[in-house]
Amino acid sequence: MTTLREAAQLALEALEHLMNYSSPHGLATVTSTLREALAPVPVAWMDREGDLYKMPEIGGWAPPHTLLYTHPPQRKPLTDEELDALAIDEDGLPNSHFEFARAIERAHGIGGKE
């Protein structure tokens, strides 16, 4: 039986392949959304002293910590087509270098939503 995660991973790989043959902008949005949804979720966190915590952090309390995963996040370089799609906004205008950098960060599952 195929899990939802395996199915989503196959869909992501197929969409990334399709980006080579069609309009990259719309597919880049879908692939980055799938990539974000497939990003590994931390299972615990460790503080400076090496104490481990399975519970989520308490709101507003964020000591220096390291997130722990069942396996390290796997990130692949963006393709030229994905970079081209991230370089322009929805209106077809060029993004500033900051907007472009933030879009790349989001595509790799780091940084904020906007």
Buried (B, 14 or more C-beta within 10 A) or exposed (E): EEEEEEEBBEBBEEBBEBBEEEEBBEBBEBBBEBBEEBBEEEEBBBEEEEEEBEEEEEEEEEEEBEEEEEEEEEEEEBBEBBBBBBBBBEEEEEBEEEBBEBBBEBBBBEEEEE
